[in-house]
Amino acid sequence: MTLSRARKLRLLKFAPGLILGRSGTTGLMLTRRCNMSCPYCAVATSRASNSHLEEELPVERWKEIIDQLYTIPIRHAVLTGGEPTLYADICELARYAHPRMLVSMVSNAKFLIQRDPMVPKLLPTLDMISLSGDIFLADDTSLDHVSMDIVSKTLDEFGLNKEAILTITNAAIDTLPDIVEQFGKYGWAVRFSLVHPECGDNPFRGNGQNLAAGPEDFARLKNMATRLESLRKNGVLLLDTREFLVGIAKFVTGELTNPCPAGLRTMEITPDGTVQACQDSPTTGLTVTEIMNARSPKTLVRKKIPTNCRCHYTHYYRHKSFLQRLTTAIARLPEILR
């Protein structure tokens, strides 16, 4: 089972504005707390200093922020963390946001595997969900079938999409296609995140300097992209374009840079209520209210982006022309709505 009819109708309602750039997406970083310790994530490495234990916004303040975002206009909120399900009032917040915009969530899936009591309250308020693939790995080339069965059954029960995010580290380049093939056998879609060290001191890079692929991995990355494209031709649903996958090898050698769209259309709000231009950039120190009251809000946010910042994230990757972007989006609709 895939997306329920109600969720497909909501996607069709909100997607045109998002595709055409008339509305935007904002990540709501509800907490930096997490119940996993992925080595490439700074949440795990910050525990010794307790820097992840910053004050978290009360749900009423998050509701005010959602109302403010609606006027920008933002029509897609992504609940993130840390692990967002550790935020005590996530169900209430998702229920509040649901009538106003699409609501997605990025999670490590523990709450699903453990059958947390919040499941029947939270899942009906979500339009899309992306789950970290790390928790499903039994080893470098195989999945934990018990966890996969539990989560797949739950997502089917609630009519939600099945999507895994796999992080590309220098240690995983060669075995990643084997894992992707396993997800494909379960009927899951897969997208990728690339560990990269070029954003300086930021809250989510962790040990990225040691886990990022470098120019010496160029041939391995090219081979990975070739193998992934072969899986795509065999029916595995990859949500990243061929251009994105091929571009990874060029990105790590410095041959490819992407125009950065971070700002009002892709910004992130941290647990203390300040705004980041994206999930990897340092906080601007500004609140949503201050940005909205500025003469040029977009310019104000973009001025805070480090000049040496560069990334290759799926949601930041852009074709050069609007026609290319629109054509790609239309081509992907059957995959998303199938």
N, C-alpha and C positions, 0 to 999 in steps of 0.2 A: 504494500500500500504506500502511496505517496501523499502529497499535500491534499488536505480535505478541500471540498468544493468552496467552502467559505473562505479558506485561506487563499485559494487561487483568485477568487473575486477581489479580495483585498489587495493582492499583488497587482492585479490589473488596474485597480483604482489608483494606487499610489505610484506604480512604476513609471508611467509616462513623465511625471514631473521630475523624478529622480534621474531618469535617463537623459532628459532634455536639459538638466541643470537648473530647473526652475525651483527645485527644492533640494534639501541636502540631508546628509546623514551625520549623526553625532553619537559618539561613544559615551556611555555613562559608566564611568569607572566607579562602581559602587564601593569597592574595597580593594585593598592591596593584599589582604589576607588570602592564603591559599592552603589547601590540604594536600598539595603535591610539591615535589622538589625537582622540577625539571632543571637541568644544569645550565641551560642557556637563558633562564629567566632570572632577573634580579630579585624577584620576590623571594626566591629560595635562598639567595646569597645574602640578603639583607637581614635575615632573622637574628644574627648575632648582635647586631646593633639595635634591634627592635625598631628600625626605621619604617617597617611595614605597619606598625601599630599607630599610625596617625589617626586623628579624630575623623570619624565618618559622619557624613551629613544625615540628619534626621529625615525621615521619609517626607514630611511636610515641605522641607526645603527642596527636595528633589521634585516634588509636584510643582512647586513654583517655577523651577528651572524648566520643566517640561512645558509649562504654559508660555514661558518666555521663548523657548526654542520654537514653539509653534508659530510665533509671530514673525520669525526670521525670513522664510519659513523652513523649518525642519520637518520632514515627514517620515523619517526613519530613525528610530532610536535603537542602539545596540547596547545591551546590558553586558558589561565586561568586568574584569577584575585584574589581578587576583582571580579568585573564584567567586563569581557574583552570587551564587546560591548561599554563600556564607553571610551575606547581608540579611539581617533579620526580617526586614520588611519588603523583600523583593517581590513577593506575590501581590501585595497591596500596590506597589509602585507599577508593576507591569499591568495590573488591572486598570490603573488610572491612565496610563499612557495609551492603552489599546484603542479607545475610540478616536484618538487624535492622530495617530500615526502608526506605521508598521513597527512592530516590536520584535527584534531579534535578540539572541543571546549567544555568547561564546562561553562555553563551559568545559570543564575537564571530565564531565559525565559521572563523577562519583555519586552524585545524588540519585542518578538513575540506576546505577549498578546496585546501590545500597537500598533502593526502593524507599527513598525518603518520603515521609508523609506529605511534603509539599508538592509532590508530583502532580496529583489530580487538580491542585489549585493553580499551579504555575503554567503547566503546558498548554491549557486552553487559551491563555492570554498571549502566547507567542505565535508569531507568523512563521519564523524560520529559526533554526538552531544549528550552530556549528560546534562540533565536539572535538576536543584534542585527541588526536590519534594515539598519543603516547600511552594513555591508560589501557589501551587495548593490545599493546604489544607483549607477547609472551617471550619473544626473543627478537633477534635482528631480522628474521625472515618469516615469522609466523605470528598469528593473532591468538589472543585468549578467547576461545570460542564460547566459553560460558558467559563471559561479559558481553560479547557481541550478540549472543542470542537474547540476553535479558534486555539490552538496550534497544535492539532492533524491534523486538516485540512491543515494547512500550511506545516507541515512536510510531509504529504502525497503529497501535490502539488509539492514539490521539491524533492521527492524521497529519503527522509532522514529517518533514524531510529528514533524510539520513545523510548527513554530511560530516566528513572528517577533515580536520586540518592537520597536515603533516609538516613538521618543521625540518627543513633541509639544513643539516649540519655537515661539516667535513667528514664526520665519522659515518654518516648515513647515506652518502651519495650512491654508493654501489648497491646497497640492499634496499633502497627506497622503492624501486619498481616492483620488487617481490612483495612488499607489504601492500602496495597499491593494488596489485593483482588480487590479493586476498580480500581487500575491501570490496573490490569489484564483484567478487563471487557472492558477497552478501547483498549486492545491489545498492551499495553506498556510493555517493558522489565524493570526490576528493578535491581539495584545494591545498595550496602550499604556502608556507611562510619560509622566508630565507633568513637565516641568522647572518647578520652583517655587523661589522664593528665601526662603521664610519660616522656614527652620529654623536660621538663624543660621550660626555657624562650624562646619561639619561636613565630613567627609572626601570627600563625593561630589558637592558642588554645583558645583564648578568655576566656570565663567562663567555660572552659572544666572541671576544677577541681570540679565544683559544678554540672555539668551535666553528668559526666562520670559514667558509671555503675561500681559497685564495687563487691567484693566477696559476699556481702549480696544479690546481685541480681542474683546469680548463677542459682537458680531454675527458676526464671522468664526468664532468657536468654535461658535456655534449653527448656522451654515451647515455647518460641518464635520460636526457631529453628525448633521444631517439627511441629508447626502450619505452618510455611513457607514451610517446605518440603511437607506437605499435599497439600498446594496450588500448588506447583510445579507439583505434581502428577495429579492435576486437570487441568493442562494446562497453569498455570501462568508462564511466562518466567522470571526466576530468573537467572541473569548472574553470580552469585556467586555459587561456588560449595557447596555441602553439607558439605564437610570438613571445608570450611571456616566458614559457619554458626555455625556448632557445635563447632568449635574452639573458637568462641567469648567467650563463657562461661568459657572455660579453660584459655583463655588469661587473663581475668580480675582477675582470682585467682592466676595467676602466674604459672600455670601448663604448659602453652604453650608459647614458644618463637619461632620466625621465623628468619631464616638466612636473614640478611639484604642485599639486592642486590643494595642498593643505590650507586650511583657513576656515571660513564659515561653512563650507560645504562638507568638510571632513574632520572637523575638530573633535577633541576629546575633553571631557570634564572630569577632573580628578576627585578623589574622595573628600577633599576639603573644599570643593566647589570652585576651584580656579580652573582656567582653561588652558589646554595644550593645543597647539596647532595640529598635532597628530599624536598618535599613541606613543611615538618614540621621541618626540621633541620635548625639551624642558618646559615646565609650566611658564605661562606668560605672567603669572601673578595676578591676572585680571579675572574678575567675575563675569558671568554672562550679562549681568545688569550693566556693568561698566562698558562692555563691548557694545551692547545695544545702544547705549547713550552716546557713543562716539560718532563723530561726523562721518568717518569712513571706517566702519567696523572691520571690513575685510583687510584693509591696509594695515590697521592696527594689529591684527592677529599675525599677519604675514611678516611684519617687521620683527617679530619675536623668534622667527625660525632661524636657527644657526646657519651661517653662510656656508659651512662645510657639510651640511646635512645632505645625505643622499640615500635613497632606499629603492627597493625593488619589490614592494608589496603588491599583491593582486589588486587591492582596492585603490592603489595609487597609480598603477600602470595604465597608461593612456596611449591610444593610437594618436597619430599626428593630426588627423582631421576629424571634424565632427561627423562627417558622413561615415568614416570608418568606425567610429564609436557606436553610432546608431545601428549600422549594419550588423556589428558584432552582437549588440544587445538583442536585436530582433532574432538573430540566428540562435541565440541561447534560450529564448523563451520556451521552445518545445522541450528542452532539457529540464528547465526549472519547473515547468507546469505538467510534465508527463505523469 
